[in-house]
Amino acid sequence: MAKNAVFYHAGCSVCVDAQRRFVGALDPAVYAVEVVHLGETPERLPEAEVIGVKSVPAIVMEGAVYHINHGADLSALS
């Protein structure tokens, strides 16, 4: 059974490129990735903050947050 991962982004070019590269590189047999566009689903911002996401793009895998490059701080999205 695949482990869950969540990729948070805001739709900027950095985020879209990171989604394509990182999410596309993960083996779907190992990780089931949910992609969350925080610009379209701002109600998910508190969830991302509690998990420890500080900026997007970021991917959360097995409880660990990995910030990829720097597209935007979460505070800029609220």
PDB file of N, CA, C and O in Angstrom, chain B, residues numbered from 101:
ATOM      1  N   MET B 101       0.841  -1.190   0.000  1.00  0.00           N
ATOM      2  CA  MET B 101       0.000   0.000   0.000  1.00  0.00           C
ATOM      3  C   MET B 101       0.881   1.246   0.000  1.00  0.00           C
ATOM      4  O   MET B 101       1.858   1.320   0.745  1.00  0.00           O
ATOM      5  N   ALA B 102       0.538   2.213  -0.828  1.00  0.00           N
ATOM      6  CA  ALA B 102       1.316   3.441  -0.956  1.00  0.00           C
ATOM      7  C   ALA B 102       1.151   4.317   0.285  1.00  0.00           C
ATOM      8  O   ALA B 102       0.082   4.359   0.893  1.00  0.00           O
ATOM      9  N   LYS B 103       2.229   5.015   0.648  1.00  0.00           N
ATOM     10  CA  LYS B 103       2.201   5.982   1.736  1.00  0.00           C
ATOM     11  C   LYS B 103       1.648   7.290   1.192  1.00  0.00           C
ATOM     12  O   LYS B 103       1.833   7.610   0.018  1.00  0.00           O
ATOM     13  N   ASN B 104       0.968   8.045   2.053  1.00  0.00           N
ATOM     14  CA  ASN B 104       0.410   9.325   1.630  1.00  0.00           C
ATOM     15  C   ASN B 104       1.458  10.429   1.709  1.00  0.00           C
ATOM     16  O   ASN B 104       2.296  10.446   2.610  1.00  0.00           O
ATOM     17  N   ALA B 105       1.396  11.339   0.761  1.00  0.00           N
ATOM     18  CA  ALA B 105       2.213  12.543   0.739  1.00  0.00           C
ATOM     19  C   ALA B 105       1.319  13.673   0.263  1.00  0.00           C
ATOM     20  O   ALA B 105       0.356  13.449  -0.471  1.00  0.00           O
ATOM     21  N   VAL B 106       1.641  14.884   0.684  1.00  0.00           N
ATOM     22  CA  VAL B 106       0.864  16.051   0.263  1.00  0.00           C
ATOM     23  C   VAL B 106       1.834  17.091  -0.290  1.00  0.00           C
ATOM     24  O   VAL B 106       2.811  17.456   0.363  1.00  0.00           O
ATOM     25  N   PHE B 107       1.550  17.558  -1.499  1.00  0.00           N
ATOM     26  CA  PHE B 107       2.341  18.609  -2.139  1.00  0.00           C
ATOM     27  C   PHE B 107       1.519  19.882  -2.092  1.00  0.00           C
ATOM     28  O   PHE B 107       0.449  19.958  -2.695  1.00  0.00           O
ATOM     29  N   TYR B 108       2.023  20.895  -1.367  1.00  0.00           N
ATOM     30  CA  TYR B 108       1.341  22.184  -1.251  1.00  0.00           C
ATOM     31  C   TYR B 108       1.986  23.182  -2.204  1.00  0.00           C
ATOM     32  O   TYR B 108       3.211  23.247  -2.315  1.00  0.00           O
ATOM     33  N   HIS B 109       1.154  23.955  -2.887  1.00  0.00           N
ATOM     34  CA  HIS B 109       1.675  24.984  -3.773  1.00  0.00           C
ATOM     35  C   HIS B 109       0.663  26.110  -3.921  1.00  0.00           C
ATOM     36  O   HIS B 109      -0.465  26.028  -3.436  1.00  0.00           O
ATOM     37  N   ALA B 110       1.104  27.176  -4.613  1.00  0.00           N
ATOM     38  CA  ALA B 110       0.241  28.352  -4.783  1.00  0.00           C
ATOM     39  C   ALA B 110      -0.020  28.686  -6.241  1.00  0.00           C
ATOM     40  O   ALA B 110      -0.631  29.711  -6.543  1.00  0.00           O
ATOM     41  N   GLY B 111       0.434  27.836  -7.144  1.00  0.00           N
ATOM     42  CA  GLY B 111       0.156  28.049  -8.554  1.00  0.00           C
ATOM     43  C   GLY B 111       1.174  28.891  -9.295  1.00  0.00           C
ATOM     44  O   GLY B 111       1.037  29.093 -10.502  1.00  0.00           O
ATOM     45  N   CYS B 112       2.195  29.391  -8.604  1.00  0.00           N
ATOM     46  CA  CYS B 112       3.210  30.198  -9.285  1.00  0.00           C
ATOM     47  C   CYS B 112       4.078  29.297 -10.171  1.00  0.00           C
ATOM     48  O   CYS B 112       4.011  28.071 -10.080  1.00  0.00           O
ATOM     49  N   SER B 113       4.880  29.912 -11.015  1.00  0.00           N
ATOM     50  CA  SER B 113       5.694  29.118 -11.941  1.00  0.00           C
ATOM     51  C   SER B 113       6.689  28.219 -11.216  1.00  0.00           C
ATOM     52  O   SER B 113       6.946  27.102 -11.665  1.00  0.00           O
ATOM     53  N   VAL B 114       7.253  28.684 -10.103  1.00  0.00           N
ATOM     54  CA  VAL B 114       8.163  27.853  -9.306  1.00  0.00           C
ATOM     55  C   VAL B 114       7.416  26.625  -8.785  1.00  0.00           C
ATOM     56  O   VAL B 114       7.927  25.507  -8.833  1.00  0.00           O
ATOM     57  N   CYS B 115       6.197  26.852  -8.286  1.00  0.00           N
ATOM     58  CA  CYS B 115       5.392  25.760  -7.731  1.00  0.00           C
ATOM     59  C   CYS B 115       4.995  24.743  -8.792  1.00  0.00           C
ATOM     60  O   CYS B 115       5.081  23.535  -8.569  1.00  0.00           O
ATOM     61  N   VAL B 116       4.568  25.231  -9.932  1.00  0.00           N
ATOM     62  CA  VAL B 116       4.135  24.339 -11.008  1.00  0.00           C
ATOM     63  C   VAL B 116       5.305  23.496 -11.503  1.00  0.00           C
ATOM     64  O   VAL B 116       5.149  22.302 -11.758  1.00  0.00           O
ATOM     65  N   ASP B 117       6.478  24.115 -11.637  1.00  0.00           N
ATOM     66  CA  ASP B 117       7.657  23.375 -12.066  1.00  0.00           C
ATOM     67  C   ASP B 117       8.056  22.335 -11.019  1.00  0.00           C
ATOM     68  O   ASP B 117       8.379  21.198 -11.364  1.00  0.00           O
ATOM     69  N   ALA B 118       8.033  22.722  -9.745  1.00  0.00           N
ATOM     70  CA  ALA B 118       8.362  21.774  -8.676  1.00  0.00           C
ATOM     71  C   ALA B 118       7.375  20.610  -8.643  1.00  0.00           C
ATOM     72  O   ALA B 118       7.771  19.465  -8.427  1.00  0.00           O
ATOM     73  N   GLN B 119       6.093  20.900  -8.855  1.00  0.00           N
ATOM     74  CA  GLN B 119       5.100  19.831  -8.887  1.00  0.00           C
ATOM     75  C   GLN B 119       5.415  18.854 -10.008  1.00  0.00           C
ATOM     76  O   GLN B 119       5.410  17.640  -9.805  1.00  0.00           O
ATOM     77  N   ARG B 120       5.683  19.377 -11.166  1.00  0.00           N
ATOM     78  CA  ARG B 120       5.974  18.515 -12.316  1.00  0.00           C
ATOM     79  C   ARG B 120       7.199  17.654 -12.044  1.00  0.00           C
ATOM     80  O   ARG B 120       7.186  16.450 -12.300  1.00  0.00           O
ATOM     81  N   ARG B 121       8.251  18.267 -11.529  1.00  0.00           N
ATOM     82  CA  ARG B 121       9.513  17.549 -11.325  1.00  0.00           C
ATOM     83  C   ARG B 121       9.472  16.587 -10.146  1.00  0.00           C
ATOM     84  O   ARG B 121       9.844  15.422 -10.287  1.00  0.00           O
ATOM     85  N   PHE B 122       9.026  17.057  -8.985  1.00  0.00           N
ATOM     86  CA  PHE B 122       9.094  16.248  -7.779  1.00  0.00           C
ATOM     87  C   PHE B 122       7.978  15.224  -7.692  1.00  0.00           C
ATOM     88  O   PHE B 122       8.233  14.045  -7.445  1.00  0.00           O
ATOM     89  N   VAL B 123       6.753  15.663  -7.891  1.00  0.00           N
ATOM     90  CA  VAL B 123       5.634  14.721  -7.817  1.00  0.00           C
ATOM     91  C   VAL B 123       5.741  13.705  -8.944  1.00  0.00           C
ATOM     92  O   VAL B 123       5.466  12.521  -8.749  1.00  0.00           O
ATOM     93  N   GLY B 124       6.139  14.169 -10.119  1.00  0.00           N
ATOM     94  CA  GLY B 124       6.290  13.264 -11.252  1.00  0.00           C
ATOM     95  C   GLY B 124       7.396  12.245 -11.069  1.00  0.00           C
ATOM     96  O   GLY B 124       7.364  11.177 -11.680  1.00  0.00           O
ATOM     97  N   ALA B 125       8.380  12.565 -10.229  1.00  0.00           N
ATOM     98  CA  ALA B 125       9.512  11.660 -10.020  1.00  0.00           C
ATOM     99  C   ALA B 125       9.233  10.591  -8.974  1.00  0.00           C
ATOM    100  O   ALA B 125       9.957   9.599  -8.891  1.00  0.00           O
ATOM    101  N   LEU B 126       8.191  10.788  -8.176  1.00  0.00           N
ATOM    102  CA  LEU B 126       7.887   9.807  -7.125  1.00  0.00           C
ATOM    103  C   LEU B 126       7.193   8.580  -7.703  1.00  0.00           C
ATOM    104  O   LEU B 126       6.332   8.681  -8.576  1.00  0.00           O
ATOM    105  N   ASP B 127       7.584   7.445  -7.203  1.00  0.00           N
ATOM    106  CA  ASP B 127       6.982   6.179  -7.621  1.00  0.00           C
ATOM    107  C   ASP B 127       5.576   6.091  -7.025  1.00  0.00           C
ATOM    108  O   ASP B 127       5.435   6.072  -5.802  1.00  0.00           O
ATOM    109  N   PRO B 128       4.535   6.036  -7.856  1.00  0.00           N
ATOM    110  CA  PRO B 128       3.160   5.979  -7.330  1.00  0.00           C
ATOM    111  C   PRO B 128       2.877   4.697  -6.542  1.00  0.00           C
ATOM    112  O   PRO B 128       1.902   4.642  -5.792  1.00  0.00           O
ATOM    113  N   ALA B 129       3.705   3.680  -6.698  1.00  0.00           N
ATOM    114  CA  ALA B 129       3.541   2.467  -5.893  1.00  0.00           C
ATOM    115  C   ALA B 129       4.035   2.696  -4.468  1.00  0.00           C
ATOM    116  O   ALA B 129       3.669   1.960  -3.552  1.00  0.00           O
ATOM    117  N   VAL B 130       4.868   3.720  -4.286  1.00  0.00           N
ATOM    118  CA  VAL B 130       5.419   4.028  -2.963  1.00  0.00           C
ATOM    119  C   VAL B 130       4.667   5.178  -2.303  1.00  0.00           C
ATOM    120  O   VAL B 130       4.370   5.118  -1.110  1.00  0.00           O
ATOM    121  N   TYR B 131       4.353   6.241  -3.080  1.00  0.00           N
ATOM    122  CA  TYR B 131       3.671   7.412  -2.537  1.00  0.00           C
ATOM    123  C   TYR B 131       2.438   7.785  -3.348  1.00  0.00           C
ATOM    124  O   TYR B 131       2.499   7.944  -4.567  1.00  0.00           O
ATOM    125  N   ALA B 132       1.320   7.922  -2.645  1.00  0.00           N
ATOM    126  CA  ALA B 132       0.097   8.477  -3.225  1.00  0.00           C
ATOM    127  C   ALA B 132       0.119   9.961  -2.868  1.00  0.00           C
ATOM    128  O   ALA B 132      -0.040  10.321  -1.702  1.00  0.00           O
ATOM    129  N   VAL B 133       0.315  10.820  -3.862  1.00  0.00           N
ATOM    130  CA  VAL B 133       0.501  12.255  -3.612  1.00  0.00           C
ATOM    131  C   VAL B 133      -0.794  13.016  -3.858  1.00  0.00           C
ATOM    132  O   VAL B 133      -1.393  12.932  -4.930  1.00  0.00           O
ATOM    133  N   GLU B 134      -1.209  13.757  -2.842  1.00  0.00           N
ATOM    134  CA  GLU B 134      -2.326  14.685  -2.980  1.00  0.00           C
ATOM    135  C   GLU B 134      -1.727  16.052  -3.266  1.00  0.00           C
ATOM    136  O   GLU B 134      -0.851  16.508  -2.531  1.00  0.00           O
ATOM    137  N   VAL B 135      -2.181  16.703  -4.312  1.00  0.00           N
ATOM    138  CA  VAL B 135      -1.699  18.039  -4.661  1.00  0.00           C
ATOM    139  C   VAL B 135      -2.718  19.054  -4.157  1.00  0.00           C
ATOM    140  O   VAL B 135      -3.898  18.984  -4.502  1.00  0.00           O
ATOM    141  N   VAL B 136      -2.256  19.997  -3.339  1.00  0.00           N
ATOM    142  CA  VAL B 136      -3.132  21.015  -2.751  1.00  0.00           C
ATOM    143  C   VAL B 136      -2.684  22.394  -3.221  1.00  0.00           C
ATOM    144  O   VAL B 136      -1.601  22.864  -2.871  1.00  0.00           O
ATOM    145  N   HIS B 137      -3.535  23.033  -4.018  1.00  0.00           N
ATOM    146  CA  HIS B 137      -3.298  24.400  -4.500  1.00  0.00           C
ATOM    147  C   HIS B 137      -3.913  25.335  -3.461  1.00  0.00           C
ATOM    148  O   HIS B 137      -5.133  25.492  -3.406  1.00  0.00           O
ATOM    149  N   LEU B 138      -3.069  25.954  -2.639  1.00  0.00           N
ATOM    150  CA  LEU B 138      -3.565  26.783  -1.543  1.00  0.00           C
ATOM    151  C   LEU B 138      -4.235  28.065  -2.007  1.00  0.00           C
ATOM    152  O   LEU B 138      -5.012  28.663  -1.263  1.00  0.00           O
ATOM    153  N   GLY B 139      -3.946  28.489  -3.220  1.00  0.00           N
ATOM    154  CA  GLY B 139      -4.638  29.659  -3.770  1.00  0.00           C
ATOM    155  C   GLY B 139      -6.096  29.354  -4.084  1.00  0.00           C
ATOM    156  O   GLY B 139      -6.956  30.231  -4.003  1.00  0.00           O
ATOM    157  N   GLU B 140      -6.366  28.107  -4.439  1.00  0.00           N
ATOM    158  CA  GLU B 140      -7.737  27.684  -4.762  1.00  0.00           C
ATOM    159  C   GLU B 140      -8.457  27.089  -3.559  1.00  0.00           C
ATOM    160  O   GLU B 140      -9.687  27.046  -3.530  1.00  0.00           O
ATOM    161  N   THR B 141      -7.699  26.631  -2.569  1.00  0.00           N
ATOM    162  CA  THR B 141      -8.298  26.031  -1.370  1.00  0.00           C
ATOM    163  C   THR B 141      -7.677  26.660  -0.120  1.00  0.00           C
ATOM    164  O   THR B 141      -6.980  25.981   0.635  1.00  0.00           O
ATOM    165  N   PRO B 142      -7.929  27.961   0.101  1.00  0.00           N
ATOM    166  CA  PRO B 142      -7.324  28.643   1.248  1.00  0.00           C
ATOM    167  C   PRO B 142      -7.751  28.064   2.596  1.00  0.00           C
ATOM    168  O   PRO B 142      -7.085  28.296   3.605  1.00  0.00           O
ATOM    169  N   GLU B 143      -8.835  27.327   2.622  1.00  0.00           N
ATOM    170  CA  GLU B 143      -9.263  26.701   3.872  1.00  0.00           C
ATOM    171  C   GLU B 143      -8.267  25.629   4.342  1.00  0.00           C
ATOM    172  O   GLU B 143      -8.336  25.178   5.486  1.00  0.00           O
ATOM    173  N   ARG B 144      -7.349  25.226   3.464  1.00  0.00           N
ATOM    174  CA  ARG B 144      -6.328  24.230   3.831  1.00  0.00           C
ATOM    175  C   ARG B 144      -5.066  24.885   4.408  1.00  0.00           C
ATOM    176  O   ARG B 144      -4.160  24.175   4.846  1.00  0.00           O
ATOM    177  N   LEU B 145      -4.986  26.230   4.419  1.00  0.00           N
ATOM    178  CA  LEU B 145      -3.829  26.934   4.975  1.00  0.00           C
ATOM    179  C   LEU B 145      -3.555  26.562   6.435  1.00  0.00           C
ATOM    180  O   LEU B 145      -2.407  26.268   6.768  1.00  0.00           O
ATOM    181  N   PRO B 146      -4.564  26.562   7.326  1.00  0.00           N
ATOM    182  CA  PRO B 146      -4.285  26.194   8.721  1.00  0.00           C
ATOM    183  C   PRO B 146      -3.702  24.781   8.848  1.00  0.00           C
ATOM    184  O   PRO B 146      -2.828  24.541   9.681  1.00  0.00           O
ATOM    185  N   GLU B 147      -4.175  23.875   8.045  1.00  0.00           N
ATOM    186  CA  GLU B 147      -3.654  22.498   8.038  1.00  0.00           C
ATOM    187  C   GLU B 147      -2.166  22.502   7.692  1.00  0.00           C
ATOM    188  O   GLU B 147      -1.364  21.848   8.358  1.00  0.00           O
ATOM    189  N   ALA B 148      -1.808  23.245   6.643  1.00  0.00           N
ATOM    190  CA  ALA B 148      -0.409  23.311   6.219  1.00  0.00           C
ATOM    191  C   ALA B 148       0.454  23.935   7.309  1.00  0.00           C
ATOM    192  O   ALA B 148       1.566  23.470   7.560  1.00  0.00           O
ATOM    193  N   GLU B 149      -0.044  24.978   7.953  1.00  0.00           N
ATOM    194  CA  GLU B 149       0.705  25.639   9.018  1.00  0.00           C
ATOM    195  C   GLU B 149       0.945  24.705  10.199  1.00  0.00           C
ATOM    196  O   GLU B 149       2.053  24.655  10.733  1.00  0.00           O
ATOM    197  N   VAL B 150      -0.077  23.971  10.606  1.00  0.00           N
ATOM    198  CA  VAL B 150       0.050  23.042  11.736  1.00  0.00           C
ATOM    199  C   VAL B 150       1.077  21.954  11.430  1.00  0.00           C
ATOM    200  O   VAL B 150       1.832  21.545  12.313  1.00  0.00           O
ATOM    201  N   ILE B 151       1.107  21.494  10.204  1.00  0.00           N
ATOM    202  CA  ILE B 151       2.053  20.452   9.804  1.00  0.00           C
ATOM    203  C   ILE B 151       3.482  20.989   9.830  1.00  0.00           C
ATOM    204  O   ILE B 151       4.426  20.229  10.046  1.00  0.00           O
ATOM    205  N   GLY B 152       3.648  22.305   9.610  1.00  0.00           N
ATOM    206  CA  GLY B 152       4.971  22.906   9.627  1.00  0.00           C
ATOM    207  C   GLY B 152       5.417  23.511   8.317  1.00  0.00           C
ATOM    208  O   GLY B 152       6.580  23.887   8.169  1.00  0.00           O
ATOM    209  N   VAL B 153       4.502  23.609   7.358  1.00  0.00           N
ATOM    210  CA  VAL B 153       4.830  24.236   6.084  1.00  0.00           C
ATOM    211  C   VAL B 153       4.979  25.737   6.323  1.00  0.00           C
ATOM    212  O   VAL B 153       4.086  26.374   6.882  1.00  0.00           O
ATOM    213  N   LYS B 154       6.105  26.294   5.901  1.00  0.00           N
ATOM    214  CA  LYS B 154       6.388  27.727   6.073  1.00  0.00           C
ATOM    215  C   LYS B 154       6.291  28.483   4.757  1.00  0.00           C
ATOM    216  O   LYS B 154       5.967  29.670   4.731  1.00  0.00           O
ATOM    217  N   SER B 155       6.579  27.775   3.657  1.00  0.00           N
ATOM    218  CA  SER B 155       6.526  28.384   2.335  1.00  0.00           C
ATOM    219  C   SER B 155       6.180  27.301   1.321  1.00  0.00           C
ATOM    220  O   SER B 155       6.289  26.105   1.594  1.00  0.00           O
ATOM    221  N   VAL B 156       5.764  27.751   0.156  1.00  0.00           N
ATOM    222  CA  VAL B 156       5.449  26.811  -0.922  1.00  0.00           C
ATOM    223  C   VAL B 156       6.373  27.094  -2.092  1.00  0.00           C
ATOM    224  O   VAL B 156       6.805  28.233  -2.276  1.00  0.00           O
ATOM    225  N   PRO B 157       6.678  26.098  -2.871  1.00  0.00           N
ATOM    226  CA  PRO B 157       6.193  24.726  -2.824  1.00  0.00           C
ATOM    227  C   PRO B 157       6.844  23.934  -1.692  1.00  0.00           C
ATOM    228  O   PRO B 157       7.985  24.181  -1.301  1.00  0.00           O
ATOM    229  N   ALA B 158       6.078  22.977  -1.186  1.00  0.00           N
ATOM    230  CA  ALA B 158       6.561  22.085  -0.143  1.00  0.00           C
ATOM    231  C   ALA B 158       5.848  20.745  -0.281  1.00  0.00           C
ATOM    232  O   ALA B 158       4.698  20.671  -0.715  1.00  0.00           O
ATOM    233  N   ILE B 159       6.553  19.701   0.096  1.00  0.00           N
ATOM    234  CA  ILE B 159       5.946  18.378   0.093  1.00  0.00           C
ATOM    235  C   ILE B 159       6.101  17.783   1.486  1.00  0.00           C
ATOM    236  O   ILE B 159       7.152  17.908   2.115  1.00  0.00           O
ATOM    237  N   VAL B 160       5.051  17.140   1.954  1.00  0.00           N
ATOM    238  CA  VAL B 160       5.053  16.499   3.262  1.00  0.00           C
ATOM    239  C   VAL B 160       4.983  14.993   3.026  1.00  0.00           C
ATOM    240  O   VAL B 160       4.048  14.475   2.417  1.00  0.00           O
ATOM    241  N   MET B 161       6.009  14.315   3.532  1.00  0.00           N
ATOM    242  CA  MET B 161       6.105  12.866   3.355  1.00  0.00           C
ATOM    243  C   MET B 161       6.412  12.241   4.708  1.00  0.00           C
ATOM    244  O   MET B 161       7.415  12.571   5.341  1.00  0.00           O
ATOM    245  N   GLU B 162       5.545  11.338   5.146  1.00  0.00           N
ATOM    246  CA  GLU B 162       5.736  10.620   6.401  1.00  0.00           C
ATOM    247  C   GLU B 162       5.972  11.576   7.573  1.00  0.00           C
ATOM    248  O   GLU B 162       6.799  11.312   8.446  1.00  0.00           O
ATOM    249  N   GLY B 163       5.236  12.688   7.580  1.00  0.00           N
ATOM    250  CA  GLY B 163       5.307  13.655   8.669  1.00  0.00           C
ATOM    251  C   GLY B 163       6.437  14.659   8.565  1.00  0.00           C
ATOM    252  O   GLY B 163       6.518  15.570   9.389  1.00  0.00           O
ATOM    253  N   ALA B 164       7.307  14.523   7.586  1.00  0.00           N
ATOM    254  CA  ALA B 164       8.421  15.454   7.411  1.00  0.00           C
ATOM    255  C   ALA B 164       8.079  16.447   6.303  1.00  0.00           C
ATOM    256  O   ALA B 164       7.551  16.075   5.255  1.00  0.00           O
ATOM    257  N   VAL B 165       8.392  17.721   6.559  1.00  0.00           N
ATOM    258  CA  VAL B 165       8.127  18.787   5.588  1.00  0.00           C
ATOM    259  C   VAL B 165       9.416  19.089   4.830  1.00  0.00           C
ATOM    260  O   VAL B 165      10.465  19.323   5.431  1.00  0.00           O
ATOM    261  N   TYR B 166       9.320  19.081   3.510  1.00  0.00           N
ATOM    262  CA  TYR B 166      10.448  19.414   2.650  1.00  0.00           C
ATOM    263  C   TYR B 166      10.074  20.649   1.829  1.00  0.00           C
ATOM    264  O   TYR B 166       9.204  20.592   0.959  1.00  0.00           O
ATOM    265  N   HIS B 167      10.745  21.761   2.121  1.00  0.00           N
ATOM    266  CA  HIS B 167      10.517  22.997   1.380  1.00  0.00           C
ATOM    267  C   HIS B 167      11.384  22.965   0.129  1.00  0.00           C
ATOM    268  O   HIS B 167      12.580  22.679   0.190  1.00  0.00           O
ATOM    269  N   ILE B 168      10.769  23.259  -0.988  1.00  0.00           N
ATOM    270  CA  ILE B 168      11.440  23.189  -2.284  1.00  0.00           C
ATOM    271  C   ILE B 168      11.538  24.602  -2.839  1.00  0.00           C
ATOM    272  O   ILE B 168      10.522  25.249  -3.091  1.00  0.00           O
ATOM    273  N   ASN B 169      12.775  25.080  -3.030  1.00  0.00           N
ATOM    274  CA  ASN B 169      12.973  26.422  -3.538  1.00  0.00           C
ATOM    275  C   ASN B 169      12.208  27.395  -2.648  1.00  0.00           C
ATOM    276  O   ASN B 169      12.058  27.130  -1.455  1.00  0.00           O
ATOM    277  N   HIS B 170      11.728  28.494  -3.176  1.00  0.00           N
ATOM    278  CA  HIS B 170      10.914  29.422  -2.390  1.00  0.00           C
ATOM    279  C   HIS B 170      10.024  30.207  -3.344  1.00  0.00           C
ATOM    280  O   HIS B 170      10.465  31.140  -4.016  1.00  0.00           O
ATOM    281  N   GLY B 171       8.771  29.803  -3.382  1.00  0.00           N
ATOM    282  CA  GLY B 171       7.817  30.504  -4.229  1.00  0.00           C
ATOM    283  C   GLY B 171       7.110  31.601  -3.486  1.00  0.00           C
ATOM    284  O   GLY B 171       7.025  32.729  -3.971  1.00  0.00           O
ATOM    285  N   ALA B 172       6.585  31.278  -2.277  1.00  0.00           N
ATOM    286  CA  ALA B 172       5.858  32.256  -1.462  1.00  0.00           C
ATOM    287  C   ALA B 172       5.758  31.771  -0.028  1.00  0.00           C
ATOM    288  O   ALA B 172       5.623  30.575   0.230  1.00  0.00           O
ATOM    289  N   ASP B 173       5.826  32.719   0.904  1.00  0.00           N
ATOM    290  CA  ASP B 173       5.562  32.392   2.316  1.00  0.00           C
ATOM    291  C   ASP B 173       4.068  32.130   2.480  1.00  0.00           C
ATOM    292  O   ASP B 173       3.247  32.718   1.776  1.00  0.00           O
ATOM    293  N   LEU B 174       3.723  31.252   3.407  1.00  0.00           N
ATOM    294  CA  LEU B 174       2.294  30.999   3.659  1.00  0.00           C
ATOM    295  C   LEU B 174       1.576  32.277   4.084  1.00  0.00           C
ATOM    296  O   LEU B 174       0.407  32.469   3.749  1.00  0.00           O
ATOM    297  N   SER B 175       2.260  33.149   4.817  1.00  0.00           N
ATOM    298  CA  SER B 175       1.620  34.395   5.262  1.00  0.00           C
ATOM    299  C   SER B 175       1.177  35.265   4.094  1.00  0.00           C
ATOM    300  O   SER B 175       0.249  36.061   4.241  1.00  0.00           O
ATOM    301  N   ALA B 176       1.813  35.132   2.950  1.00  0.00           N
ATOM    302  CA  ALA B 176       1.423  35.911   1.776  1.00  0.00           C
ATOM    303  C   ALA B 176       0.166  35.366   1.133  1.00  0.00           C
ATOM    304  O   ALA B 176      -0.451  36.046   0.314  1.00  0.00           O
ATOM    305  N   LEU B 177      -0.227  34.151   1.488  1.00  0.00           N
ATOM    306  CA  LEU B 177      -1.395  33.513   0.874  1.00  0.00           C
ATOM    307  C   LEU B 177      -2.671  33.744   1.669  1.00  0.00           C
ATOM    308  O   LEU B 177      -3.763  33.488   1.161  1.00  0.00           O
ATOM    309  N   SER B 178      -2.559  34.222   2.905  1.00  0.00           N
ATOM    310  CA  SER B 178      -3.759  34.384   3.720  1.00  0.00           C
ATOM    311  C   SER B 178      -4.365  35.752   3.594  1.00  0.00           C
ATOM    312  O   SER B 178      -5.384  36.036   4.225  1.00  0.00           O
TER     313      SER B 178
END
